[in-house]
Amino acid sequence: MLAPRARALSTGIAGAAAVLAVAACTGDSGGDSTDDLDTRMEAARDTLDEAASIDLQLSTDELPDGVEGLLTAVGVGNHEPAFDGVITVKSNAFGTFDAAVVALDGDVYAELPFSAGYAPVDPDRFGAPDPAELLAADGGVSEWLTSATDLSDGGETRDGEQVLRTVTGTLPGESVARLIPSADASADFEAEFRLDDDDQLHGASITGPFYPEGDDVTYDLSAEPSDDDVEITAP
């Protein structure tokens, strides 16, 4: 039989061993490696690119004083690419207004508040992008997921009961400017992506010089893939 002192020493050693064993099992749970993050981002892009349709929202809370541009774009689209939804634009000439928009085949049609019915428009006139191009499988917002560099694990966050992995990175300005022509193609943009456990994009935030004038702007992106086909035709 062990003496009390020996039993205490034996118990202490056993306890320390147990702690070390637990640490060894859980020590790699603090975050994903860069290779893991690359893989997860590629999977998230594949999910968007393979979707039959996407519910899209791109929005910012505000634009700098004197800047014309897009406040929100909300709608549904596909990879033709085509888009049907509503955009909110801030214009120096017309103030802030909503417009129903259909975009496909490189053409954009808008039902502006100061016109009757849909009419062809040049989105550059209002400092806004062609919303259909946001949904292109080649060069659309899904490409931002695999264009981001210097990926880093930003830890976990919660949206209700859903646990999300935050991935931060740097998005080259040329990738942003392809979709938002007013963006500075020579600048770097800060990007934050939020992925669920199935590596589906839950949301993203992109911050940088989207417009030549004023401070940096942050756009929040939501892109929800669906298996439902949508048919979008010119009005």
C-alpha positions in Angstrom: 0.0 0.0 0.0 1.3 3.4 -0.9 2.0 5.9 1.9 -0.2 9.1 1.9 2.6 11.1 0.5 3.3 8.6 -2.3 -0.5 8.4 -3.1 -0.7 12.2 -3.3 2.4 12.3 -5.7 0.9 9.5 -7.8 -2.5 11.3 -8.0 -0.8 14.5 -9.0 1.2 12.8 -11.8 -2.0 11.1 -13.1 -3.9 14.4 -13.0 -1.1 16.2 -14.9 -1.0 13.5 -17.5 -4.8 13.8 -17.9 -4.5 17.5 -18.5 -1.7 17.0 -21.0 -3.8 14.4 -22.8 -6.8 16.7 -23.1 -4.5 19.6 -24.3 -3.0 17.3 -26.9 -6.5 16.5 -28.2 -7.8 20.0 -28.3 -4.7 22.1 -29.0 -5.4 22.3 -32.7 -9.0 23.7 -32.3 -7.9 27.3 -32.0 -8.2 27.9 -35.7 -7.7 26.8 -39.2 -4.4 26.8 -41.0 -3.9 28.9 -44.1 -4.3 25.8 -46.3 -7.5 24.9 -44.5 -8.8 28.4 -45.1 -7.9 28.3 -48.8 -9.8 25.0 -49.1 -12.9 26.4 -47.3 -12.9 29.5 -49.4 -12.7 27.5 -52.6 -15.6 25.3 -51.4 -17.7 28.4 -50.5 -17.0 29.8 -54.0 -18.0 26.4 -55.6 -21.3 26.5 -53.8 -22.1 29.9 -55.2 -20.9 29.1 -58.7 -22.9 25.8 -58.9 -26.1 27.4 -57.6 -29.1 27.6 -59.9 -29.9 31.1 -58.5 -28.6 33.4 -55.8 -30.5 35.8 -53.5 -28.1 38.8 -53.4 -27.8 41.8 -51.2 -25.0 44.4 -51.4 -25.3 47.4 -49.1 -23.6 50.2 -47.2 -25.0 52.3 -44.4 -23.9 55.5 -46.0 -21.7 57.2 -48.6 -19.4 60.1 -48.0 -20.8 63.6 -48.5 -20.9 64.6 -52.2 -20.4 61.0 -53.5 -22.8 59.5 -56.0 -23.1 55.7 -55.9 -24.9 52.5 -54.8 -26.4 52.3 -51.4 -28.1 48.9 -51.8 -28.8 46.2 -54.4 -31.3 43.6 -53.4 -32.7 40.9 -55.7 -32.3 37.5 -57.3 -30.2 36.4 -60.2 -28.4 33.7 -62.0 -25.2 33.0 -63.8 -26.3 34.1 -67.3 -25.6 36.5 -65.6 -28.9 38.2 -64.9 -30.5 40.2 -62.0 -34.0 41.2 -61.1 -34.4 43.4 -58.0 -34.3 46.9 -56.5 -31.4 49.2 -56.1 -31.1 52.3 -54.0 -28.8 55.0 -55.4 -27.5 58.3 -54.0 -27.4 60.9 -56.7 -26.3 64.5 -56.4 -28.9 65.5 -59.0 -31.9 63.5 -57.8 -31.1 62.7 -54.2 -31.5 59.2 -52.8 -34.0 57.0 -54.7 -35.1 53.4 -55.3 -35.3 51.9 -58.7 -36.6 48.5 -59.8 -33.9 47.0 -62.1 -33.6 44.2 -64.5 -30.1 43.5 -65.9 -29.0 40.9 -68.4 -26.9 40.5 -71.6 -24.9 43.6 -70.7 -28.1 45.8 -70.7 -29.6 47.4 -67.6 -33.3 48.5 -67.5 -34.5 50.6 -64.6 -37.9 51.9 -63.5 -36.8 55.3 -62.3 -39.1 57.5 -60.1 -38.9 60.3 -62.6 -39.8 58.1 -65.6 -42.8 55.9 -66.7 -42.0 52.2 -66.9 -38.7 50.5 -67.5 -36.1 52.2 -69.7 -32.5 51.4 -70.7 -30.0 53.1 -68.4 -26.3 53.5 -68.0 -25.5 52.6 -64.4 -22.3 54.6 -64.6 -24.5 57.7 -64.8 -25.3 57.1 -61.1 -22.0 55.7 -60.0 -23.5 52.2 -59.7 -22.4 48.8 -61.1 -24.2 46.5 -63.5 -25.9 44.3 -60.9 -26.0 41.3 -63.2 -22.2 41.3 -63.3 -22.2 40.7 -59.5 -23.6 37.2 -60.2 -21.2 36.1 -63.0 -19.5 32.8 -62.2 -16.4 34.2 -63.8 -15.6 37.6 -62.3 -18.6 38.0 -60.0 -18.6 38.4 -56.2 -17.9 34.7 -55.8 -14.4 35.3 -57.3 -13.7 37.6 -54.3 -13.6 34.4 -52.1 -10.6 33.0 -54.0 -9.0 36.3 -54.9 -8.4 37.4 -51.3 -4.8 37.0 -50.1 -3.1 36.9 -46.7 -6.0 34.9 -45.3 -6.2 34.7 -41.5 -8.5 32.9 -39.1 -10.5 35.6 -37.3 -12.1 33.2 -34.9 -15.7 32.2 -34.3 -18.8 34.4 -34.1 -22.5 33.5 -33.6 -25.6 34.4 -35.5 -28.3 33.1 -33.2 -27.5 29.4 -32.7 -25.3 29.3 -35.8 -21.5 29.3 -35.3 -19.6 31.0 -38.0 -15.9 31.1 -38.9 -14.5 34.5 -39.7 -11.8 34.7 -42.4 -10.0 37.9 -42.9 -7.9 38.8 -45.9 -6.8 41.4 -48.5 -8.7 41.8 -51.7 -6.9 43.3 -54.7 -8.4 46.5 -56.0 -8.5 45.1 -59.5 -10.9 42.4 -58.4 -13.2 45.0 -56.8 -13.0 47.4 -59.7 -14.2 44.8 -62.2 -17.6 44.9 -60.4 -17.6 48.4 -58.9 -16.0 50.5 -61.6 -15.5 53.5 -59.3 -13.3 51.5 -56.9 -9.5 52.2 -56.9 -8.0 49.3 -58.9 -4.5 50.0 -57.5 -5.5 49.8 -53.8 -5.9 47.0 -51.4 -9.3 46.3 -49.7 -9.9 44.8 -46.3 -12.1 41.7 -46.5 -13.9 39.7 -43.9 -15.8 36.6 -44.9 -18.1 34.5 -42.6 -18.5 30.8 -43.3 -20.8 28.3 -41.7 -19.9 24.7 -40.9 -20.8 23.6 -44.4 -18.4 26.2 -45.9 -21.3 28.2 -47.2 -20.8 32.0 -47.3 -23.0 33.5 -44.6 -21.8 37.1 -45.3 -18.9 39.3 -46.1 -17.7 42.9 -45.5 -15.4 44.7 -47.9 -13.8 48.0 -46.9 -11.7 50.4 -49.0 -11.6 53.3 -51.5 -14.7 52.4 -53.5 -15.1 56.0 -54.6 -12.4 58.6 -55.6 -13.8 61.2 -53.2 -14.2 60.8 -49.5 -13.3 58.2 -47.0 -13.3 54.4 -47.3 -16.6 52.7 -47.6 -17.7 49.3 -46.3 -20.1 47.2 -48.3 -21.8 44.2 -46.7 -22.5 41.3 -48.9 -25.0 38.5 -48.6 -25.3 35.8 -51.3 -27.6 32.9 -50.6 -27.5 30.0 -53.1 -30.6 28.2 -54.2 -31.4 25.2 -56.4 -34.5 27.0 -57.8 -34.2 28.1 -61.4 -35.2 31.7 -62.1 -36.0 33.1 -65.5 -35.2 36.7 -66.0 -36.2 38.5 -69.2 -35.9 42.0 -70.5 -39.0 44.2 -69.6 
